[in-house]
Amino acid sequence: MPYILSPLISEKNTEMWQEGQPYSRKPIYKIEDGKLPPVNYEEHTLKSHSLTHAEAPKHTQKDGKSVDQFFAGNYFHGRCTVVLLEGDGYKKVDGNNYHWEVSLAELKKALNDSVPNKLLLSTDVYHLDASGYHDPNYVLTLSLEAAEWLVSNSKFNLYGTSWKSSDYSPGSVQRPIHNTLFTRAIILENLDLSNVPEGEYFLVAYPIRIEGASESPVTPVLFRFDEL
């Protein structure tokens, strides 16, 4: 069976960025005896950044490319490496927040000194919130050196994380990890990697094709090669 990397979207989902309810819906048409049209049809409102999503340079760059501009090529499909860092590198930073900043040495060790074309990164154990996402209080990001090493591979074009973002810079207007990765890659965030073994897979992760979007919801799927 393939691995589905997106938790269920529900009206019970909680916000992660103070943007209000991440998902809501209301009926446009409803099946009722003797009334036309005889269909159920709903309006869906999605606030992508609190859901599993793909994002493009426009997310952190004023004139950056949008998600729909990356549908040419193989950004959203292809061979993909899943890495689950072992141990507990989460260190308390403030209040209820813990941060694991993945060093270049840690990443090189996990990848045997070889940068893959696509990387999905998480830890072997992480806390979940009530919606099934990586708990926002347990921050997982790359160090700048680790991000720079990934983009040193000219074929590297996708980075995915189980956490809600690729930067952790409270109070700063800078997003250095995003912008480093965006020099070559699309980013996937809020991935459900809690039950995925480490290894090599074939990834299909096309988001909704919205013109001009800085980010867009996606349900990524990982296939073992014997399933293809």
N, C-alpha and C positions, 0 to 999 in steps of 0.2 A: 504494500500500500504506500502511496506517496505521503509525504509529510506536508500538512497544511500549516503555513507559518503565520496565520492571522487568527487571533481569538475571535469569537463570535461578536459581531456588532449588535449592540442592544441599546435600547433607551435607558438601560440601567448603567451604561458606561459612565465613568466619572471623568471630569475635565482634568487635564494635566497642565494647562497653560492659562487658567483663569479666563477661558474663552466661552464659558457656558457649556451647556449639555452638548457632548460631541456628536450625538446622533438623535434625531427626532423625525417623526413622520406625521402626516395628516392625510385623511382621505380626500381624493378628488372625485372619484366615483365609488359607489358602494352597491353591491348586489342587493336589490330590494324587490319584492314581488311586484310585478306589473310595471316596473320602472325601467327606462332606458338611460344609458346603455347597460346591458346585463353583465357588467364586469366590476371587479375590484381594481382600483387604480389609485396609487398613493404618491404623494410628494415626499421625497426623502431629503433631509438636510444633514450633510456630513461636514464636520469640522476635522479635517484630515489629520492634523498634527497630534491629536489625542487618540488616533487610530493607527493601525499599521499602514504605512504610506511610503511612497517614493518621493524624493525631492531632488530638485535641480538647482543649478547655480543661482537662479532668480531668487531662491529662498534667502540667501545672505548677500547677494550682490545686486545693486540698483539696476544694472543693465545686463544681468546674467540671463542665460538661456533658460527657457521654460521646459517643463517635463515633456511636452509634446514634440519638442525639437530633438529628442533622443530616440525616437521610434525607429529611425533608420539605423542599420548596424545591429550589433548583438549586445547592446547594453542590458537588455532585460531578459536574456536567455543565454544559456550555455553552461559549460562546466564550472562548478563552484566548490570551494573548499569551506567546510564548517569546522571552526575551531572553538573548543570549550576550554577556557583556561582553568587549570586546576588550583585548588587551595582557596584561601580567603584573602584576597588582596584589598578588600574594602577597608579603608581607614576612615575613622570619624573625622569630619571636617567642621561641622557646626550643627547645633540642634539635633535633629533626627537624621541628618544626611551623612552618608558614607560614600567615599569616592575611591574607585580603583582606576588609577591612570596607568594604562598598559604601557610599559616601557619598551623601548626598541629591543632590549635584550630578551624580554619576555616574549615578544611577538616573534622575533627571529627563532627562538628556541621552539615555540609552538609550530612554526612553519618550516622547520628544518632549513632555515636560511634561504628559503626560496619563496619569492612573492608570487601568489597565484593570480590568475586573471580576474577572479571574483572571490571575495571573502565575506563570510558571515561569521560574526564574532560574538561570543557570549562567555559565560563561566559555567562550570559543571554544576554548580548549585547557585540559584539566585531566588530572592524573595519575589512573590507574585502579589499584585494588588487584587482587589475584589473582582475586577473585570478580566483577570487572567493575563495581564501585561506585567512585564518586569517592573517591580516596585520603583516608582520615581525617586524614592529616597536612597536607593542603592545605585549610585551613579557609576556608569562604566564608559570610559572614553579612552581614546588613544592619546599617547603623548605626541607632541609635535614631531619629534624625531621618528616615531613609529609611523605616523601618517606620511611623512616625507619619504620614508623607505618604501612604503607601498606604491606611491606614485612614481618611484624610480623605474618601475616596470612599465614600459610603454604600452603593454597590452592590458594592464590593470584598468578595469572600467566599472566595477561595482563594489561598494562596501556596504555591509549590512550589520546592524547591531540590534540586540534585544532591548537596549535602553531607549528612552524617549527622544534622545538627541545625540549628536556626535561631538558636542562641545559642552563644557561646564565652566562658565565664566561669569559667575554672579556679579552684577554691577558693572560689567564691561560691555562696550558696544562692539567688541571684536569677536569674530568667530573663526579663529585660525585653523582649527581642525577641519571644519566644513570647507573652508576656502582652499585649503591644501588638497583635500580629496577631490574637490570639484575641478581641479586642473586636469583630471583624467576621468573621473568616475561619477556615476549616479550614486545616491545614497538611499538605503532602505532603513527605516527606523521602526521601533515598536514591534520587532519580529518575535514570534513565539518559537523559541528554540529550546524550551524546557524539556522536551522529550525527544530531541533529535540527537542521535549519536554523531560523534565526530566522523569526518571522512569526506569523500569526494562524491558529488551528486551532479545531476543536471537540474538547473534552476530555470523555472518559468515565472516571471514576476512582472508582467505588463500591468501598469496602472490604468485607471480610467483615462482615456485620451481627451483631455480638456485643453482647449486652446489657451495658451498664455498662463497656465497654472504653475505656481511655484512649487506646489506639492499636490499629490493626488493619491486617493486610497488605492490599496493594492492587496490582493490575496496571493502571496507568493506560494509556489508549490515546488517541493524538492522531490525528484525521482531518483531512485537507485538505478544504476546503469543496466541492471538485469531486468528492469521494468520497461525499458524503452524498446 
